[in-house]
C-alpha cells in the first residue's frame, strides 16, 4: 500500500472539517496558482493547459501535472511564437533574396547591354566572336549578387534570433550593446582583413580584373619590380596569380594599390622593328604593313587593320619603326611572335637589313 493511499482518507476527512472560509481561501489559492501556470482564461492555450492541471498541490501527481501544464502552455505560446518568427524570417529571406537577384540581374543586364553596344561600335567582330565582355559581366554580376544575398540572410536571421530571445524573456538590450562593442573591437583588431574585404568588393563591382586576365601589380608592402601574372582565382579576401615562371602569388586585395590590366576588353600588340640608317624607311614601312596585313587576314584575333606609326626612335645603332595591332584580350603576345617571324623572312626576301652590334674598337687585349 502506498503512502498516498494511506493518508488519502485522513486528508479527505480533514478537508470535510474545514470551514467555508478556509475552503474559499484554498479555492482562491488554487485559482491564482492556475492563473500563474496557464494564464487567464479565454484562450485555447489556457484551456489546453487547464485540462492537464487544476491548480491543486500536495501530491507528487499534482507536481508532475503542473510541470506538464507549464511545458504545454510554453509550447503553445512562446514556442509557437518562436516557430512563427523563424518561419516568417525564412519566407522574408527567400523573398528578399529573389528580389535582390531579380533587380540585380535586370540592372546588370541593362548595363552590360549598354556597355556591349558601345564597345561593339568600336570592335564589332571581336565581340560577336568571343562574347568576352558578356561573360565577364555575368560572372561579376553573379559574384556581387552572391555577396548581397548573404548580407540579406545575415540581417534577417540575426533579427529573428534577437526576437526569439525576447520571447523567452532574455533582455536583448545588453546583447545589442555587447555586440556593438565586439564589432568595434573586431574592427580595430582586424583592420587589414576589413580592408581586404572592402577592396575585394570594389574589385568585383568595378570590374577591375577577373579570372583569366593578365595583370601587372606591385604590392604596397613589397619592393622590387612589378609582378606580371594571370589571375587564377579571385575572392573577397585575396587574389591568386600565376606568374610567367610558374610562381603562384597569393596577394591580399588590400595590397592592390595600382593594377594594370593587359587583357580587358581588347589588347594591343606593339612591335618596334629596327633598321639600319641606310635602309629606305618608306620601303621598310611598306614591307612591315604588308606583313601585318597578311597576318590579319588569316588571324581572327586581330580586330582592326594594323597601323604603322612610323619612326619611333633614332639613335647611333639605327632607326626604329613602330607597328601596332589591336587584338582580342591576351592575344597580343602570340600575334607579336608571329609578326617577328614573318618580319625576319620578309626582310630577308626584300634585302632590308637590321642593325647588328658592332665589335669594340681597338686591338684585343692579350690573355694572361
SULCORMO-V811360 format. One record per residue. N is the residue number from 1. PHI is phi in degrees with one decimal (999 if undefined). OMEGA is omega as a letter, one per 40 degrees, with the letter a starting at -180 (NA if undefined). BURIAL is I if it has 24 or more other C-alpha atoms within 12 Angstrom, else O. Layout:
# SULCORMO-V811360
N:PHI:OMEGA:BURIAL
N:PHI:OMEGA:BURIAL
This chain:
# SULCORMO-V811360
1:999:a:O
2:-80.6:a:O
3:-67.3:a:O
4:-65.2:i:O
5:-69.0:i:O
6:-70.7:a:O
7:-92.9:a:O
8:-60.3:i:O
9:-63.9:a:O
10:-64.3:i:O
11:-65.8:i:O
12:-63.5:i:O
13:-65.3:i:O
14:-66.6:i:O
15:-66.8:i:O
16:-69.1:a:O
17:-85.6:a:O
18:-71.9:i:O
19:-78.4:i:O
20:-63.5:i:O
21:-65.0:i:O
22:-67.0:i:O
23:-63.6:i:O
24:-65.8:i:O
25:-63.9:i:O
26:-65.0:i:O
27:-65.9:i:O
28:-64.4:i:O
29:-62.3:i:O
30:-64.7:i:I
31:-66.5:i:O
32:-62.5:i:O
33:-64.8:i:O
34:-66.6:i:I
35:-66.1:i:I
36:-65.7:a:O
37:-80.2:a:I
38:-110.3:a:I
39:80.0:a:I
40:-69.1:i:O
41:-72.6:i:O
42:114.9:i:O
43:-112.6:a:O
44:-72.0:i:O
45:-66.2:i:I
46:-66.0:i:I
47:-65.2:i:O
48:-65.2:i:I
49:-67.1:a:I
50:-70.9:i:I
51:-72.3:i:O
52:-99.0:a:I
53:-132.2:a:I
54:-107.6:i:I
55:93.7:a:I
56:-80.6:i:I
57:-134.6:i:O
58:135.0:a:O
59:-91.5:i:O
60:-64.2:i:O
61:-63.3:i:O
62:-62.3:i:O
63:-64.2:i:O
64:-64.0:i:O
65:-62.3:i:I
66:-65.3:i:I
67:-61.5:i:O
68:-64.6:i:O
69:-66.3:i:I
70:-62.4:i:I
71:-65.2:i:O
72:-64.9:a:I
73:-62.8:i:I
74:-68.0:i:I
75:-64.0:a:O
76:-82.7:i:I
77:-115.2:a:I
78:-65.1:a:O
79:-62.8:i:O
80:-65.5:i:O
81:-62.7:i:O
82:-63.8:i:I
83:-61.1:i:O
84:-64.4:i:O
85:-60.2:a:I
86:-73.6:i:I
87:-65.2:i:O
88:-64.1:i:O
89:-62.6:i:I
90:-64.3:i:I
91:-66.1:i:O
92:-62.5:i:O
93:-61.8:i:I
94:-62.0:a:O
95:-65.2:a:O
96:-66.3:i:I
97:-63.2:i:I
98:-66.9:i:O
99:-64.7:i:O
100:-61.4:a:I
101:-64.6:a:I
102:-64.3:i:O
103:-66.2:a:O
104:-62.4:a:I
105:-70.8:i:I
106:-66.9:i:O
107:-65.4:a:O
108:-62.0:a:I
109:-66.8:i:I
110:-65.2:i:O
111:-65.9:a:O
112:-63.9:a:I
113:-63.8:i:O
114:-63.7:i:O
115:-63.7:i:O
116:-65.1:i:I
117:-61.4:a:O
118:-66.6:a:O
119:-77.5:i:O
120:-61.1:i:I
121:-65.1:a:O
122:-91.6:a:O
123:-131.9:a:I
124:-65.8:a:O
125:-63.7:a:O
126:-65.4:a:I
127:-69.1:i:I
128:-66.6:a:O
129:-82.3:a:O
130:-100.4:a:O
131:54.1:a:I
132:-62.1:a:I
133:-68.7:i:I
134:-61.4:i:I
135:-65.3:i:O
136:-61.1:a:I
137:-64.1:i:I
138:-64.9:i:I
139:-63.1:a:I
140:-65.2:i:I
141:-63.1:a:I
142:-65.2:i:I
143:-65.0:i:I
144:-66.9:i:I
145:-63.5:i:I
146:-62.1:i:I
147:-63.9:a:I
148:-64.7:i:I
149:-65.5:i:I
150:-64.2:i:O
151:-63.6:i:O
152:-62.3:a:I
153:-63.3:i:I
154:-61.1:a:O
155:-63.9:a:O
156:-65.4:a:I
157:-74.4:i:I
158:-64.5:i:O
159:-61.3:i:O
160:-64.1:i:I
161:-64.5:i:I
162:-65.4:i:I
163:-66.7:i:I
164:-66.6:i:I
165:-63.1:i:O
166:-65.2:i:O
167:-68.8:a:O
168:-93.8:i:O
169:92.7:i:O
170:-85.0:i:O
171:-76.8:a:O
172:-83.2:i:O
173:-59.0:i:O
174:-60.6:i:O
175:-65.2:i:O
176:-64.5:i:O
177:-64.0:i:O
178:-63.9:i:O
179:-64.1:i:O
180:-64.9:i:O
181:-64.7:i:O
182:-64.1:i:O
183:-63.4:i:O
184:-64.3:i:O
185:-62.7:i:O
186:-66.3:i:O
187:-62.9:i:O
188:-73.0:a:O
189:-78.7:a:O
190:-125.7:a:O
191:-63.4:a:O
192:-64.5:i:O
193:-65.0:i:O
194:-62.6:i:O
195:-62.5:i:I
196:-62.8:a:I
197:-66.9:i:I
198:-63.7:i:I
199:-63.2:i:I
200:-62.5:i:I
201:-64.2:a:I
202:-67.9:i:I
203:-61.3:a:I
204:-71.1:a:I
205:-64.9:a:I
206:-86.2:i:O
207:54.6:i:I
208:-68.0:i:I
209:-163.0:a:I
210:-143.8:a:I
211:-62.4:a:I
212:97.3:i:I
213:-76.4:i:I
214:-96.1:a:I
215:-127.4:i:I
216:-121.9:a:I
217:-148.4:i:I
218:-132.1:a:I
219:-57.3:a:I
220:-60.8:a:O
221:-94.4:a:O
222:-113.5:i:O
223:-109.5:i:O
224:105.9:a:O
225:-74.9:i:O
226:-62.4:a:O
227:-103.1:i:I
228:-109.4:a:I
229:-161.5:i:I
230:-99.7:a:I
231:-72.2:i:I
232:-97.7:a:I
233:-153.7:a:I
234:-139.1:i:I
235:-123.5:i:I
236:-68.5:a:I
237:-98.4:a:I
238:-146.1:i:I
239:-122.7:i:I
240:-107.0:a:I
241:-119.3:i:I
242:-113.1:a:I
243:-75.1:a:O
244:-62.5:i:O
245:-85.4:i:O
246:94.1:i:O
247:-67.6:i:O
248:-97.4:i:O
249:-104.6:i:I
250:-108.6:a:I
251:-116.2:i:I
252:-60.0:a:I
253:-62.7:i:I
254:-66.9:i:I
255:-82.9:a:I
256:-82.1:i:I
257:-78.4:i:O
258:-135.5:a:O
259:-128.1:i:I
260:-103.3:a:O
261:-96.4:a:I
262:-97.8:a:I
263:-144.1:a:I
264:-103.6:i:I
265:72.6:i:I
266:-156.3:i:I
267:-128.4:a:I
268:-139.9:i:I
269:-87.3:a:I
270:-117.9:a:I
271:-128.2:i:I
272:-98.3:a:I
273:-104.3:i:I
274:-87.7:i:I
275:-135.8:a:I
276:-77.1:a:I
277:-64.2:a:O
278:-86.8:i:O
279:-80.6:i:O
280:-69.3:a:O
281:-63.6:a:I
282:-62.0:i:O
283:-65.5:i:O
284:-62.6:i:I
285:-62.9:i:I
286:-65.1:i:I
287:-65.4:i:I
288:-61.4:a:I
289:-64.7:a:I
290:-65.7:i:I
291:-64.2:a:I
292:-65.1:i:I
293:-66.4:i:I
294:-64.6:i:O
295:-66.4:i:I
296:-61.3:a:I
297:-65.3:a:O
298:-107.3:a:O
299:-122.8:a:I
300:-69.6:i:O
301:-78.1:i:I
302:-84.4:a:I
303:-88.3:a:I
304:-131.5:i:I
305:-60.0:i:I
306:-62.2:i:I
307:-124.0:i:I
308:-96.5:a:I
309:-76.8:i:O
310:107.0:a:I
311:-70.0:a:I
312:-96.2:a:O
313:-149.9:i:O
314:-139.9:a:O
315:-143.8:a:O
316:-67.5:a:O
317:-83.1:a:O
318:162.6:a:I
319:-116.8:i:I
320:-116.1:i:I
321:-108.1:a:I
322:-102.5:i:I
323:-121.3:i:I
324:-128.2:i:I
325:-136.9:i:I
326:-84.3:a:I
327:-130.2:i:I
328:-68.7:a:I
329:-55.2:i:I
330:69.9:a:I
331:-103.0:a:I
332:-67.2:a:I
333:-71.7:i:I
334:-65.0:i:I
335:-64.8:i:I
336:-63.6:i:I
337:-64.1:i:O
338:-62.9:i:I
339:-62.4:a:I
340:-61.2:i:I
341:-62.7:a:O
342:-67.4:i:I
343:-65.4:i:I
344:-59.0:a:O
345:-68.1:a:O
346:-67.4:i:I
347:-64.7:i:I
348:-65.9:a:O
349:-70.6:a:O
350:-90.4:i:O
351:75.7:i:O
352:-86.3:a:I
353:-111.2:i:I
354:-103.7:a:I
355:-66.5:i:O
356:-120.6:i:O
357:-66.7:a:O
358:-87.4:i:O
359:-70.2:a:O
360:-62.8:a:O
361:-70.4:i:O
362:100.3:i:O
363:-82.9:i:O
364:-69.3:i:O
365:-72.4:i:O
366:-68.9:i:O
367:-75.9:a:O
368:-89.4:NA:O
